[in-house]
Amino acid sequence: MLVVVVDVSGQTSGQTTAAALNLTTSARVGALGSMYLSVNDDDINVAVNNPTLISDKMNNQLSLSYVSLFSGSGYGGVYYGRKVKKWGSFVVGLQYVGYGSFDGYDEDENYEGKFVAADYMMYIGWCRKLGERWRMGASFKPMLSHYESYTSMAVAFDLGVNYSSADELFNATFMARNIGAQLVSFDDYRESLPFEFTAGLSYKLPKAPFRLYFTATELQRWDLRYPDGFNPTEVEDPFTGQVTKESMLAGVLDNMMRHAVVGVELCPTKAFNLRLGYNYRRAKEMQAATGFNFSGFSYGVGIRMKKFYIAYSRNNYHQSQAPNFITITTDLSNFF
C-alpha cells in the first residue's frame, strides 16, 4: 500500500485530504511566500489562485508552469484566459501533480512491477465586476487522485470578493477556499477538504517602486500551534529544577503570526521584478534543531521579453530542499 502526503501548511496539516488543492504553480506567488495574492495587474498566474482578479485583459493569455519538488516529484499547470460577452471573463486550465515512480511488492515481498502516483485537477475560474471598485469571482476545481490501485475524486470551489482603490494602489480580497467534498474516497472513510477563509492585501507605494503584500490564512481556526520539541512552552533548568513558562502574550503573538505571510515586490520597470517573501508558520514548523536555516523564506525574479514573460522563484521549505518554480506567460494575440 502507498501513502502519499503533501504537506503545504505545516505540522497541523494532515487532517484533510486533497492537499494538492492548495498548491500554486505560479512562480510569482511562490516567490512571495503565499498560496494566493491580491493584486490587480492582469496577471493570469495570480488569477488562477484568486479568481476575483480574472479580467478582460487576460483574454488570449496562455501560461505554462512547472515546479520541481523532491526526489523526482513535481507538478505543473497550463492555463488560458478568455473573455465571453455578457458572461464575464474566464480562465480554464489543467494541473498535474506527479509523485514519481515506485516499485510495487506484495505482502510476501514479491516484485509486481512499477506504479505511479499522481493528482489531476481541472480549473475553471470566472469573475464579474460589481461596479467600479468591486468584483466577485469563483472557481470550480474537480480533482482526481490515483495512487497505485487506489482512486479518489473530489470537487472544490473557491468564492471571493475583491476591492481595488480608484488609483489601484491598494487591493484587498476575502475568499472562502476549497468549499466542497470528497465524492469517492480511497477506502470507506470520506475525508474533508482543506477548507479555509483567507484575506489578502497589497499596497503599491505611490512614489517608490515597491509593492507590499500581506496574507492572513486559515481565519476560521485560531490555534495553529502544536507541541514542538524545539520550542517548548515550558523549560526546566536541569540544575535548579526551576521551570520557565512561556508568557501568555508570547503565545498569543506566536499564534497570530502563524496566520501571516508577508512579501515585497521591487518593480522598477514593467520588464523586471524582484520578489521576496516570508512565511512565519513554515519557518517555525520546518526549522532545524540547530535553529535558523532560512525555512519560510522565498525569493524570485520576473523578466519581460518582447512576447514572453518569464518568472523564476525558489521557496525554502527546509534546509535540504527547496522547490524551484518556473512560469512562462504569453499573449497568443501576438502570434495570430
C-alpha positions in Angstrom: 0.0 0.0 0.0 1.2 3.5 -0.8 0.7 6.5 1.4 1.4 9.9 -0.1 1.5 13.1 2.0 1.7 16.6 0.5 2.2 19.0 3.4 1.7 22.5 2.3 0.7 24.1 5.6 2.9 22.6 8.2 2.6 20.3 11.2 -1.1 20.9 11.9 -1.9 19.6 8.4 -2.7 16.0 7.6 -6.3 16.5 8.9 -7.8 16.8 5.4 -7.4 15.2 2.0 -6.7 16.6 -1.4 -3.9 18.9 -0.2 -2.9 19.5 -3.8 -5.8 21.9 -4.0 -3.6 24.4 -2.0 -0.6 24.2 -4.4 0.3 27.1 -6.5 2.0 26.7 -9.9 2.8 30.4 -10.2 6.5 31.4 -9.7 5.3 34.9 -8.7 3.0 33.6 -6.0 5.7 31.1 -4.8 8.3 33.9 -4.6 6.1 35.9 -2.3 5.6 33.0 0.1 1.8 32.6 -0.2 -0.9 30.4 -1.7 -2.6 33.4 -3.4 -2.0 37.2 -3.8 -4.3 40.2 -4.0 -3.0 42.5 -6.8 -4.9 43.8 -9.8 -2.4 43.9 -12.6 -3.9 41.5 -15.1 -1.6 38.6 -14.4 -3.3 35.3 -15.3 -0.9 33.4 -13.0 -2.1 35.3 -9.9 -5.7 35.0 -11.0 -5.6 31.2 -11.0 -5.3 31.2 -7.2 -7.5 34.2 -6.8 -10.4 34.2 -9.3 -11.6 37.6 -8.2 -8.7 39.0 -10.2 -9.6 37.5 -13.6 -10.0 40.4 -16.1 -10.9 41.1 -19.7 -7.2 41.9 -20.3 -6.3 38.2 -19.8 -8.2 37.4 -23.0 -5.9 35.0 -25.0 -3.2 34.9 -22.3 -1.5 31.5 -22.0 0.5 30.3 -19.1 2.8 27.3 -18.6 4.3 26.5 -15.2 6.4 23.7 -13.6 7.6 23.2 -10.0 10.3 20.7 -9.1 9.6 19.1 -5.7 11.7 16.4 -4.0 13.1 13.0 -5.2 11.8 13.2 -8.8 8.4 14.5 -7.9 6.9 17.7 -9.3 3.8 19.5 -10.6 2.7 21.9 -13.2 -0.2 23.6 -14.9 -1.4 25.1 -18.2 -4.0 28.0 -18.1 -5.8 30.0 -20.7 -7.8 33.2 -20.4 -10.9 34.1 -22.4 -13.5 36.9 -22.3 -17.1 35.9 -23.0 -19.6 38.6 -23.8 -22.4 39.1 -21.3 -20.9 36.4 -19.1 -17.7 37.8 -17.9 -14.1 36.7 -18.0 -12.9 33.1 -17.6 -9.6 31.2 -17.0 -9.5 27.5 -17.8 -6.7 25.1 -17.1 -5.3 21.7 -16.1 -2.9 20.9 -13.2 -0.9 17.8 -12.6 1.0 16.6 -9.6 3.4 13.7 -10.1 4.8 11.9 -7.1 7.2 9.8 -9.1 7.5 6.1 -10.0 7.7 3.4 -7.3 8.5 -0.3 -7.1 5.5 -2.4 -6.1 5.7 -5.5 -3.9 3.1 -7.8 -2.4 2.9 -8.8 1.2 5.4 -11.6 0.6 7.9 -9.1 -0.9 7.4 -10.4 -4.5 8.1 -7.7 -7.1 5.0 -6.8 -9.0 6.3 -4.0 -11.3 6.4 -0.3 -11.1 3.5 2.1 -10.5 2.9 5.8 -10.3 1.0 8.2 -8.0 -0.5 11.4 -9.3 -3.2 14.0 -8.8 -5.1 15.6 -11.8 -7.1 18.8 -11.4 -9.3 20.8 -13.9 -9.6 24.5 -13.3 -12.5 26.8 -14.4 -12.4 30.3 -12.9 -14.8 33.2 -13.5 -15.0 36.9 -12.5 -17.5 39.6 -12.9 -17.4 43.3 -11.9 -19.8 44.7 -9.3 -19.3 48.3 -10.1 -16.1 50.3 -10.5 -14.2 49.1 -7.4 -15.7 45.7 -6.5 -15.6 42.3 -8.2 -16.7 38.8 -7.4 -15.1 35.6 -8.5 -15.4 31.9 -8.3 -13.5 28.8 -9.4 -14.5 25.2 -9.9 -11.8 22.6 -9.2 -12.7 18.9 -9.8 -9.8 16.6 -8.8 -8.8 13.0 -9.4 -6.1 11.3 -7.3 -4.7 7.9 -8.4 -2.1 6.2 -6.2 -1.3 2.7 -7.5 -4.7 0.9 -7.4 -6.3 3.5 -5.1 -8.5 6.3 -6.5 -10.2 9.3 -5.0 -12.3 12.0 -6.5 -13.2 15.4 -5.1 -14.9 18.6 -6.1 -14.0 22.0 -4.7 -15.0 25.7 -5.2 -13.4 29.0 -4.4 -15.6 32.1 -3.8 -14.4 35.6 -3.2 -14.8 39.3 -3.4 -12.2 41.9 -4.3 -11.8 45.7 -3.8 -9.5 48.0 -5.7 -8.9 51.6 -4.9 -9.5 54.2 -7.5 -5.8 54.7 -8.1 -5.3 50.9 -8.0 -2.5 51.2 -5.4 -4.5 49.3 -2.8 -6.1 45.9 -3.3 -7.9 43.6 -0.9 -9.5 40.1 -1.3 -11.5 38.0 1.0 -12.1 34.3 0.0 -13.6 31.1 1.1 -11.3 28.4 -0.4 -11.9 24.7 -1.1 -15.6 24.5 -0.4 -16.6 21.0 -1.4 -16.4 17.3 -0.7 -14.7 14.1 -1.5 -17.0 12.2 -3.8 -15.0 9.0 -4.0 -12.7 8.0 -1.2 -9.6 5.8 -1.1 -11.4 3.5 1.4 -14.8 3.6 3.2 -14.0 6.8 5.1 -14.6 10.1 3.4 -12.2 12.9 4.5 -12.8 16.6 4.4 -11.2 19.1 2.1 -8.7 21.8 3.2 -11.3 24.5 3.6 -10.3 27.9 4.8 -11.2 31.6 5.0 -8.3 33.9 3.8 -7.8 37.6 3.4 -5.1 39.3 1.3 -3.9 42.9 0.9 -1.4 44.6 -1.3 -0.3 48.2 -1.5 1.9 49.9 -4.1 3.9 52.8 -2.7 2.9 55.8 -4.9 6.4 57.3 -5.2 8.6 54.2 -4.8 9.0 51.1 -6.9 7.7 48.7 -4.2 4.6 46.7 -3.6 3.9 45.3 -0.2 1.8 42.1 0.4 0.1 40.6 3.4 -2.0 37.4 3.5 -3.9 36.1 6.5 -4.5 32.3 6.3 -6.9 29.9 8.0 -9.0 32.6 9.6 -11.7 30.0 10.5 -9.2 28.5 13.1 -7.3 30.5 15.7 -5.0 27.8 17.2 -2.3 26.7 14.7 0.2 25.7 17.3 1.2 22.2 18.4 3.7 20.6 20.8 7.2 21.4 19.5 10.3 19.8 21.0 12.5 22.6 19.5 10.3 25.4 21.0 8.7 24.0 24.3 6.4 26.3 26.2 7.9 25.1 29.5 11.7 24.7 30.1 13.1 23.1 33.2 16.6 24.1 34.4 18.5 20.7 34.8 20.5 22.0 37.8 18.0 24.0 39.8 14.7 22.4 38.6 13.2 25.8 38.1 10.5 25.8 35.4 10.3 28.8 33.0 6.9 29.1 31.2 6.1 31.0 28.1 4.1 34.1 28.8 0.5 34.4 27.6 1.4 37.4 25.4 4.3 35.5 23.7 1.9 32.6 23.0 -0.8 34.8 21.5 1.7 36.7 19.3 3.3 33.4 18.1 -0.2 32.0 17.2 -1.2 35.2 15.4 2.0 35.3 13.3 1.4 31.7 12.2 -1.6 33.1 10.2 0.5 35.7 8.4 2.5 35.7 5.2 4.3 38.8 4.0 6.1 39.8 0.8 7.7 42.7 -1.0 8.0 43.1 -4.8 10.5 45.5 -6.3 9.2 46.7 -9.7 11.4 49.5 -11.1 10.2 48.8 -14.6 7.5 46.7 -16.3 10.2 44.5 -17.7 11.9 43.5 -14.5 10.8 42.5 -11.0 12.5 41.2 -7.8 10.4 39.4 -5.1 10.9 38.3 -1.5 8.5 36.6 0.8 8.4 35.2 4.4 6.0 32.6 5.8 6.4 32.7 9.6 4.4 29.5 10.1 6.6 27.5 7.7 9.7 28.9 9.3 8.6 27.8 12.8 7.4 24.4 11.8 10.3 23.5 9.4 13.2 24.9 11.4 16.1 22.5 12.2 17.3 21.5 15.6 20.3 23.8 15.1 17.9 26.8 14.8 17.7 29.3 11.9 18.0 27.7 8.5 16.2 30.1 6.1 13.0 28.0 6.2 10.0 30.1 5.4 11.9 32.5 3.1 11.2 32.6 -0.6 12.5 34.8 -3.5 12.3 35.2 -7.2 12.7 37.3 -10.3 10.5 38.2 -13.3 11.7 39.3 -16.7 9.5 40.5 -19.6 10.7 40.0 -23.1 9.1 41.0 -26.4 6.5 38.3 -26.5 7.1 36.3 -23.3 7.2 36.9 -19.5 9.4 34.5 -17.6 9.3 34.2 -13.8 11.5 32.1 -11.6 11.4 31.5 -7.8 12.7 29.3 -5.0 10.7 28.6 -1.9 12.7 27.3 1.1 10.7 24.6 2.9 13.7 23.3 4.9 17.5 23.3 4.9 18.0 20.3 2.5 15.5 21.0 -0.3 13.6 24.0 -1.8 11.2 23.8 -4.7 12.1 25.7 -7.9 9.2 27.4 -9.8 9.3 28.4 -13.4 6.5 30.2 -15.3 6.2 31.3 -18.9 3.4 33.6 -20.0 2.5 34.9 -23.4 -0.4 36.6 -25.2 -1.5 34.4 -28.1 -2.7 37.5 -29.9 0.9 38.3 -30.6 1.2 35.2 -32.8 -2.1 35.2 -34.7 
